[in-house]
Amino acid sequence: MHPDILLQLAAEHTRDLITEAGEARLAREARHAQRGRLAAHLRRSIRKAAPRLGSRRESRIPGTPAAGGRVEGSR
């Protein structure tokens, strides 16, 4: 093959590899950003739910302190 054709093929191949790598990087960054948004959403949801979870009057686990200060199941 003529050297000019080989150089052109090599250059095209290199461009294709760079384009592919760039697309893969963008896809990774998009997945990372999506996971970050999901994590932030979950943190907000947990923060909103935490006061409701802490407002239970009695513990559901026997032998653990209830909100009222007494211990269930120990008598």
Backbone as a printed PyTorch tensor [residue, N CA C, xyz], in Angstrom:
tensor([[[  0.8390,  -1.1770,   0.0000],
         [  0.0000,   0.0000,   0.0000],
         [  0.8870,   1.2440,   0.0000]],

        [[  0.3670,   2.2760,  -0.6010],
         [  1.1200,   3.5320,  -0.6880],
         [  1.2250,   4.1650,   0.7130]],

        [[  2.3700,   4.7230,   1.0510],
         [  2.5540,   5.3120,   2.3890],
         [  1.5280,   6.4050,   2.7340]],

        [[  1.1070,   7.1980,   1.7480],
         [  0.1240,   8.2520,   2.0120],
         [ -1.2230,   7.6560,   2.4240]],

        [[ -1.5950,   6.5530,   1.7680],
         [ -2.8560,   5.8840,   2.0950],
         [ -2.7740,   5.2930,   3.5050]],

        [[ -1.6100,   4.7030,   3.8420],
         [ -1.4350,   4.1440,   5.1860],
         [ -1.5340,   5.2450,   6.2480]],

        [[ -0.9250,   6.3810,   5.9850],
         [ -1.0010,   7.5060,   6.9250],
         [ -2.4380,   7.9860,   7.0920]],

        [[ -3.1700,   8.0630,   5.9790],
         [ -4.5590,   8.5090,   6.0360],
         [ -5.4110,   7.5210,   6.8340]],

        [[ -5.2120,   6.2230,   6.5810],
         [ -5.9590,   5.2050,   7.3300],
         [ -5.6280,   5.2650,   8.8210]],

        [[ -4.3680,   5.4390,   9.1430],
         [ -3.9530,   5.5260,  10.5460],
         [ -4.5760,   6.7540,  11.2160]],

        [[ -4.5920,   7.8760,  10.4900],
         [ -5.1690,   9.1060,  11.0350],
         [ -6.6750,   8.9320,  11.2680]],

        [[ -7.3790,   8.3060,  10.3240],
         [ -8.8120,   8.0690,  10.4800],
         [ -9.0870,   7.1470,  11.6680]],

        [[ -8.2620,   6.1150,  11.7780],
         [ -8.4270,   5.1660,  12.8770],
         [ -8.2020,   5.8760,  14.2210]],

        [[ -7.1810,   6.7010,  14.2880],
         [ -6.8840,   7.4500,  15.5120],
         [ -8.0370,   8.3790,  15.8600]],

        [[ -8.5770,   9.0780,  14.8630],
         [ -9.7320,   9.9650,  15.0900],
         [-10.9300,   9.1760,  15.6130]],

        [[-11.1630,   8.0000,  15.0320],
         [-12.2760,   7.1550,  15.4810],
         [-12.0880,   6.7350,  16.9410]],

        [[-10.8590,   6.3650,  17.2980],
         [-10.5840,   5.9540,  18.6790],
         [-10.7910,   7.1140,  19.6510]],

        [[-10.3400,   8.3080,  19.2620],
         [-10.4980,   9.4840,  20.1170],
         [-11.9810,   9.8220,  20.2810]],

        [[-12.7310,   9.7410,  19.1910],
         [-14.1720,  10.0220,  19.2430],
         [-14.8700,   9.0160,  20.1520]],

        [[-14.5140,   7.7460,  20.0020],
         [-15.1050,   6.6900,  20.8240],
         [-14.8000,   6.9160,  22.2980]],

        [[-13.5650,   7.2540,  22.6020],
         [-13.1630,   7.4990,  23.9920],
         [-13.9170,   8.7000,  24.5560]],

        [[-14.0790,   9.7370,  23.7390],
         [-14.8100,  10.9190,  24.1860],
         [-16.2680,  10.6120,  24.4760]],

        [[-16.8780,   9.8110,  23.6240],
         [-18.2740,   9.4230,  23.8310],
         [-18.4200,   8.5780,  25.0930]],

        [[-17.4660,   7.6740,  25.3220],
         [-17.5050,   6.8370,  26.5230],
         [-17.3490,   7.7070,  27.7720]],

        [[-16.4730,   8.7000,  27.7160],
         [-16.2700,   9.6040,  28.8470],
         [-17.5470,  10.3900,  29.1350]],

        [[-18.1900,  10.9000,  28.0730],
         [-19.4370,  11.6460,  28.2590],
         [-20.5240,  10.7680,  28.8660]],

        [[-20.6020,   9.5240,  28.4240],
         [-21.6010,   8.6010,  28.9710],
         [-21.3260,   8.3290,  30.4460]],

        [[-20.0450,   8.1450,  30.8070],
         [-19.6760,   7.9290,  32.2120],
         [-20.0430,   9.1410,  33.0610]],

        [[-19.7340,  10.3310,  32.5520],
         [-20.0510,  11.5630,  33.2840],
         [-21.5610,  11.7130,  33.4630]],

        [[-22.3320,  11.3470,  32.4460],
         [-23.7900,  11.4460,  32.5370],
         [-24.3180,  10.4760,  33.5960]],

        [[-23.7780,   9.2450,  33.6260],
         [-24.2050,   8.2780,  34.6390],
         [-23.8420,   8.7770,  36.0400]],

        [[-22.6430,   9.3530,  36.1670],
         [-22.1890,   9.8650,  37.4590],
         [-23.1140,  10.9930,  37.9310]],

        [[-23.4560,  11.8990,  37.0300],
         [-24.3460,  13.0110,  37.3760],
         [-25.7320,  12.4950,  37.7680]],

        [[-26.2120,  11.4890,  37.0510],
         [-27.5280,  10.9150,  37.3650],
         [-27.5170,  10.2710,  38.7470]],

        [[-26.4330,   9.5480,  39.0720],
         [-26.3320,   8.9410,  40.4040],
         [-26.2800,  10.0170,  41.4790]],

        [[-25.5840,  11.1170,  41.1790],
         [-25.5180,  12.2180,  42.1430],
         [-26.8820,  12.8380,  42.3900]],

        [[-27.6590,  13.0210,  41.3250],
         [-29.0070,  13.5720,  41.4790],
         [-29.8850,  12.6270,  42.2840]],

        [[-29.7710,  11.3250,  42.0190],
         [-30.5580,  10.3390,  42.7570],
         [-30.1690,  10.3400,  44.2350]],

        [[-28.8720,  10.3830,  44.5170],
         [-28.4080,  10.3950,  45.9080],
         [-28.9280,  11.6390,  46.6290]],

        [[-28.8890,  12.7920,  45.9690],
         [-29.3920,  14.0210,  46.5850],
         [-30.8880,  13.9020,  46.8600]],

        [[-31.6130,  13.3330,  45.9260],
         [-33.0620,  13.1430,  46.1060],
         [-33.3290,  12.2340,  47.3120]],

        [[-32.5670,  11.1500,  47.4150],
         [-32.7630,  10.2290,  48.5380],
         [-32.4230,  10.9010,  49.8640]],

        [[-31.3520,  11.7010,  49.8900],
         [-31.0010,  12.4160,  51.1230],
         [-32.1350,  13.3600,  51.5360]],

        [[-32.7010,  14.0850,  50.5520],
         [-33.8140,  14.9880,  50.8640],
         [-35.0190,  14.2060,  51.3800]],

        [[-35.3200,  13.0810,  50.7510],
         [-36.4620,  12.2610,  51.1670],
         [-36.2660,  11.7320,  52.5770]],

        [[-35.0570,  11.2950,  52.8890],
         [-34.7690,  10.7610,  54.2220],
         [-34.8910,  11.8680,  55.2560]],

        [[-34.3870,  13.0680,  54.9270],
         [-34.4800,  14.1890,  55.8560],
         [-35.9340,  14.5470,  56.1370]],

        [[-36.7720,  14.4830,  55.1060],
         [-38.1930,  14.7910,  55.2970],
         [-38.8690,  13.7120,  56.1320]],

        [[-38.4780,  12.4500,  55.9350],
         [-39.1270,  11.3360,  56.6280],
         [-38.6140,  11.1660,  58.0490]],

        [[-37.4020,  11.6250,  58.3460],
         [-36.7940,  11.3950,  59.6590],
         [-37.6430,  11.9360,  60.8110]],

        [[-38.1730,  13.1490,  60.7500],
         [-38.9930,  13.6180,  61.8780],
         [-40.2330,  12.7580,  62.1030]],

        [[-40.8170,  12.2560,  61.0440],
         [-42.0010,  11.3960,  61.1870],
         [-41.6260,  10.0720,  61.8170]],

        [[-40.4690,   9.5300,  61.4430],
         [-40.0560,   8.2410,  61.9930],
         [-39.7390,   8.3710,  63.4800]],

        [[-39.1840,   9.4980,  63.8920],
         [-38.8180,   9.6970,  65.2850],
         [-39.9950,  10.0310,  66.1820]],

        [[-41.1560,  10.2710,  65.6260],
         [-42.2940,  10.6990,  66.4360],
         [-43.1470,   9.5330,  66.9350]],

        [[-42.7400,   8.3230,  66.7150],
         [-43.5050,   7.1620,  67.2050],
         [-43.4910,   7.1530,  68.7290]],

        [[-44.6020,   6.8120,  69.3000],
         [-44.7230,   6.8240,  70.7570],
         [-43.9810,   5.6480,  71.4050]],

        [[-44.0550,   4.4890,  70.8010],
         [-43.4610,   3.3110,  71.4060],
         [-42.6000,   2.5840,  70.3930]],

        [[-41.5590,   1.9460,  70.9200],
         [-40.6750,   1.1690,  70.0700],
         [-41.3680,  -0.1380,  69.7070]],

        [[-41.0960,  -0.6380,  68.5270],
         [-41.6890,  -1.9160,  68.1250],
         [-40.7960,  -3.0880,  68.5200]],

        [[-39.6120,  -2.7940,  69.0330],
         [-38.6800,  -3.8530,  69.4060],
         [-38.7740,  -4.0510,  70.9170]],

        [[-39.1770,  -5.2440,  71.3850],
         [-39.2990,  -5.4870,  72.8280],
         [-37.9520,  -5.3150,  73.5250]],

        [[-37.9990,  -4.7140,  74.7200],
         [-36.7780,  -4.5590,  75.4960],
         [-35.9750,  -3.3240,  75.1560]],

        [[-36.4660,  -2.4970,  74.2450],
         [-35.7500,  -1.2630,  73.9060],
         [-36.5250,  -0.0800,  74.4500]],

        [[-35.8340,   0.9990,  74.7740],
         [-36.5350,   2.1600,  75.3360],
         [-37.5490,   2.7220,  74.3480]],

        [[-38.7120,   3.0630,  74.8590],
         [-39.7400,   3.7130,  74.0420],
         [-39.5710,   5.2160,  74.1860]],

        [[-40.2960,   5.9630,  73.3670],
         [-40.1920,   7.4130,  73.3820],
         [-40.6280,   7.9840,  74.7280]],

        [[-41.5210,   7.3150,  75.4400],
         [-42.0180,   7.7960,  76.7110],
         [-41.0470,   7.6150,  77.8510]],

        [[-39.9240,   6.9480,  77.6460],
         [-38.9200,   6.7630,  78.6890],
         [-39.0120,   5.4350,  79.4060]],

        [[-40.0430,   4.6720,  79.1630],
         [-40.1450,   3.3720,  79.8370],
         [-39.5950,   2.2780,  78.9320]],

        [[-39.2680,   1.1480,  79.5000],
         [-38.7320,   0.0410,  78.7320],
         [-39.8010,  -1.0270,  78.6260]],

        [[-40.0510,  -1.4640,  77.4060],
         [-41.0860,  -2.4780,  77.1810],
         [-40.4880,  -3.8770,  77.3120]],

        [[-41.2620,  -4.7870,  77.7680],
         [-40.8750,  -6.1920,  77.7790],
         [-39.8530,  -6.5620,  78.8270]],

        [[-39.4770,  -5.6510,  79.7150],
         [-38.4550,  -5.9830,  80.7070],
         [-39.0630,  -6.3850,  82.0500]],

        [[-40.3830,  -6.3330,  82.1550],
         [-41.0390,  -6.6590,  83.4460],
         [-41.4850,  -8.0850,  83.4770]]])
